């Protein structure tokens, strides 16, 4: 277990989010908008992040399209439903990018490859040192490391707990919502119970906040 003071303060202005298992329940190849359901803590966490003016970007692998499990229109309907739910709660997403390809296609946009980052970076003039990634799978973390983001965070929703076990990192101690640690390569990593826990940890540590200046 290792706490890294190098994580504070952070100049994060944009938050990249995996979708399934991080923001919404992972239904395995979701193609029906009726199945779009926010995970516990997701709505509250996103509202806190948006309330501080942070950009919210979904980056999601959707190989169900390439595999023929559901259509592009099905995916777009699910995307529209998620955006509707969050907008109704006063938390609009800034943008979204997705990879529709089968994993064997060798495309440059499937996380942890950086095609989705390049797409959103160019569209919104983003700087990697002002971004972070939140996800529940190792590929999400690797995406953030490869892009040069300020931080990669692993939520323990979805596949997060299994991912932590595979990575050999400790879980937060009983009663704790977050744990600052490092991965096997010594890279800073935040483990968090859910999206709200990430937001509660992050916001006081943003550069310029009263807490980070103390």
N, C-alpha and C positions, 0 to 999 in steps of 0.2 A: 504494500500500500504506500502510495507516494503522493504527497500534496505538492503542487507546483505553483509557487508564487509568480512564475513567469506568465501565468494566465491572466494576471491582473495588472493594470486595467486593459480592457479590450476595446478596440475601435471598430466594433461591428456595426454595420449599417444595413446589411442584408442577410437574411436567414434562408438557407436552402433546406428544404424539407422533403424527405422521402414521403410517399403517400400511404401505401398499404402497410399497416403495422406501426405506423408512426402518427399519422393524422387520423386515419380511419381504420376500422377493423379490417384485418386481412382475411378476405373471403376466398382467396385462392382463385385467381382469374375472374375477377369481378367484371361482369358485363351487363348487370341490371342495376339501374340507378336506384331501385328500391332497396338495394343492399348497401347503400352508402350510409354508414353510421360512424359518427365521431367516436374516437376512443375517449375513455375517461381522462380528464385533464387537458384534452386537446383544444377544445373551444376556449377554455379559460387561459391556457398558455398562449394561444395565438392572439387573443384579445390583448393580453399584457404586452406582447411584442409589438403588435400594431399600434397600441396606445403610446408607445415610445417613438413611433415614426419609423420603425424598421420595415424594410421591404420583405415580403414573404413570397418565396418562390418554390413551387413544387417541381421536383425532378424525379421522374418515375419510369422504371422499366415496365413495359406492358407487352411482354412477349406473347400473351394470349392472342394478340392480333396476328402476329406472325405464325403462331401455331394453328390458327384457324378456330380457336375456342370462342372468340367473339369478334365482332366487326369493329372497324374504326368508328362507325356511327355509335355503336354501343359504348365504346370508351368515351366518346365525346359527350354522350348523354350522362354518363357517370361524372365526368368532369364538370358539366354544367350543374348537376345536382349538388356537388360539393361546393362549388362557388356560390350557388344560391343559398345553401345552408349558412355558410360563413358570412355572406353579405347581409343576410337577414339578421344575423347576430351582431352586425356592425364591425365585422372583421373581414374586409375584402382581401382576397389574395392579389398580389401584384401581377404575377404571371405564372405560367406553367410550361414545362417542356417535357416531352416523353419520347421513349424509344419503343417503336412498335415491333422490333425485329426478333426473330428466333435467336436464341443464344448462339447457335452454330453459324449464324450469318456473318460473324466477324465484323459487325458494323462499328463505326467509331463513336456511336452515341449511347451504347449500353453501358450504364455504370458498372464498374468504376472508370471506364473510358470517359473522356472529357468533352464529348460532343455536346451534351446538354449544357454544360458550363459555358462552352464557347458560344453557343446560341444565345443564351441569356445575357452573358457578358457583353456581347456585341450589341444586342438589342437595347440594353439599359446602361451601357457604359459603366460597368461594374469593375471594381478593383478587388483582387482576391484577398488582400490583407484586411479588407473591410467586410468579409463574408465569413459565415460559418455554415456547417452542415449538421443536421439532426436526422438520425435514421436508426433503424433497428437491425441492420445487417452489415457485415464486414465490408461489402462493396460500397456502402454509403460512406463509411469512414475513409476508405481508400480513395474515394472520389474527392473528399475534402483535402486529404493529405496531398494528393497529386496536383490539385488545383492551387495549392498554396494558401488555403484558407486559414484564418486566424485560429479556428478551433473545429474539431470534430467531436460531436456528442452522440453517445449511444443511449437511446431510451430503452427501458426494460419491458416495454409493451411489445406486442407482436413477437418477432423472433429475437428480441433483444437479450433476454436472459440466456438463451441458447448460444447466441453470438458471443456473449461475455465468457461463457464457459469454454467455447472453442478457442477464444483468444487468450484464455488463461489469466483473465483479470478478475480481481476481487469485486464482489457486489458491494454496494453501500451497506454499512453496518445497520443493524436493527434500529429502526426509528429515524434513520437518515434518508433524506430524499435524493441526495447527490453524493458523489465521490469524485474528487479530482485525483487522477492517476495518470499512468503512462502505459502505452502499449509495449509489446516486446521489443520494438525498435527504439524505445525511449521517447516516442512522440506524445505530446500532451493529449489526454483523453478525458472527457467528462462522461461519467455514467450517471444517469438520472432515472428516477422512477417513471416519469412521463413528461409530456411537453410542458405542463405547468411547472414542474420541478426545474426544468431547464430555464424557463423564463424567470422564475424566482431567484435562481442562482445568477443568471446573466445580468439582469438589469442593474443591480447595485454595482456591478463590476465594469459597466460601460465607461469608457473614457469620458471625463467631464461630469460624471454623476457625483453627488455629494459623498456617497459611500466610497467610491474609488479614490477620491482625493484625500480621504482621512488616513 
